[in-house]
Amino acid sequence: MWALVEDNAIVKIINNPKAMVIGDTRHSRNIFSSRWTNEEREAIGIYEVVFDNSNKKDTAYYTNTNQSFDFADGVATASYGSATAKELDDVTDEDDNVTDGLKTKHKRIIKQQASGLLDKTDWYNHKALDDETFTIPANITTYRANIRSTSNTMETAIDNAADVDALAALYEYVNTGTEENPVMERPLGEFPEAI
């Protein structure tokens, strides 16, 4: 991305290379290729934009502002303003319409994952209902109970998140082992491995 600068102010942002008229001169799109140095482009007012992402936050948890562009000390920059945290809890408007908050959305995903894992062993339950002589193996019963228990624990952890950053931290893997023997785990935990 480049900026066209005139009188020390950005007058145009250029997202893709294209032919341009600058002053009285028509330039081909080659001005954006490696045939031109940055110094040559800057001499005609084209500056490569430097991105400042220090205020940019994870869009799964925050709404970022649009980028703003500035030119100072011979540098064109694109930066973000302060990000706004998305709603953690459900919001009900004056017409009783409910907009799901992050907690509800994340718990829904956990429930879907648990359901998908349980689906693979549902046939044991169906067979036990149809055939009185069939007994569900203990490892299957334990596995299914562990999935439900893990799902409940994960949903409780999500409910207990005090803010957006605490919710995001549940999904971040950290080394709970040593440097020599790393064990990467996330605070939210994991579902049991399929059997």
N, C-alpha and C positions, 0 to 999 in steps of 0.2 A: 504494500500500500504506500502511496506517495501523496504528498501535499504540494499544491501549486501555491507558492508564496509570492505576494506582491506587497511592497511597502511594509515589510515585516509582519504581515498578517496572512493567515491561510485564507485563500479565496475559493479553493476547490480541493476536494479529496478525490484521488484517483485510485479506484480499486483494482482495475485491470489495465494492462498496457494498451494504449490506443494512440492513434495519430492525434496531434494537438497543434493548435495555433497559439503561439506564445509571442506576444508583441506583434510584430509584423512578419514573423517567420513561421512557416508550416514545418512541423517536425513529424517524422514517421514514428511509428510505435517503437522503432529501434532505440529511441532515447531511453527506454526502460530495460534494454538488454545489457549484457555484459560488455558490449562494444563501447558503452559510455561508462566512464567512472562516476562515482558519486560527486566528485568535484566538478566535473563537466555538467552534470545535471543541475547541481546547485547554482552554477553560474547562470543558468537560464531560469532559475526559480523553482526547480523540482527537488523536493527533499524527501528522502525515505522516512517514513513514519516510524518512530520508536514507540513501542507499546509498553505502557506502565500498567501492569496487572495487579499492583499491590492491593487495590481495593476490590478486585474481582473475587467473588466467592462462588462456591459450588452451587450451580443452578438447581440442583435437586433440593436444596434447603433455603436458598436465597433468591431474591429478585434483584438483579444488577441493574444499575442505571445504564442508559445509552452511553457510549463513549463520547467524551468531549475532546476536541482537538485544540492544541495550543502551539504557538511558535515563539520560542524565546532562546536567546543566545545561540542562534544558528541551528536549533534542533526543533523538529516537528514531533510532537508527542500526542499519543492517544491514551486517555486515562478514564477510569471509571470513578463515579462518585461513590458515596456510601451505599452499600447494599442493604436491602430490607429483608429481614427474616420472614419466611413464609409462615402462615398460621400453623401453630402446633396443634391446636384443638379445633374441633368443628365449629363453624360459625353459622348461626341461624339469622336470616334477615327478617325484616318486618312482615314478609309474606309467608313466614315459616319454611322457607326454602333453606335446606342445609347444604353447606359447602364443606366437603370433607377436609379436615386438617391433616397434617403430616402423620400424626399418630394413627388415625384411622386408615390412611392409605398404607402405611407400613404394616399394620396389623393384618390388613386384608391380604397383603403379599405373603405374610407368614402363614396365614390360614390356607391360601392357595397352594403353597409349597407343601404343607402338611397333608392336605387333601391329595395332592399328586402322589406323595409317597405312600399314603394309605391305600390309594386305588390299586396299587400293584399287588396288594395282599388281600383285597376285599373278597376274592374268590374263596378264601378259606372260610370266611363267615357264611357266605352263600351256601357252600357245600355242607357246612355244619347244620344249617337250617333245613336243608333238603335230605340229609342223610344222618339219621340218629346215631349210626355207628361210627361216624367220623368225628375225631377229636382234633381240634386245632393244635398243632405242635406248640410246645411251651416257648420256643425261641420266637415264633411268630407273634404269639400273644405278648411277650415281653417287648419285642420290637415295636409293635403297634402302640403299646402303652408308653414307651419311651418317646415316640413321635408326638403323641398327645401332650405328654408332660413337657417336652422341650418346647412345643408350640406355646403352651401356657406360660412357661418361664420367659420366653422371648417377648410375648405380648405384655407381660407384667413389666419387663425391663423397658419396653417402649412407653408404656403408660407412666412409668416413673421418671422418664426423661424430663428434667426441669426446663430445658430450653432447646432450641434448635441445635446448638452446638453439642449438647449432651446426647441428643438423638443421633447426630452424625457420628459421634465418638463410638457409639455402640457397634458401628460397622467397620471401624478402622482396625486393621490387624496390627498387633504389637508382638514383640518377641517376649514370650513368657519363659523362655529357656535361657541358655547362656549364649555367649558369642560363638563358642565352639560348637554347641549343639542347640541351634535356634529352634524354637517352637513358636510358630506364628499362629496366634489365636485372636479372635475378636471378642470383646466383652459380651456381645449378643449371644455368642455360642454358635453351635452348628447342629443340624439335625443328625441323627444316627445314620451311619452308612447303610445303604440298602442291603438287604440279605437275599 
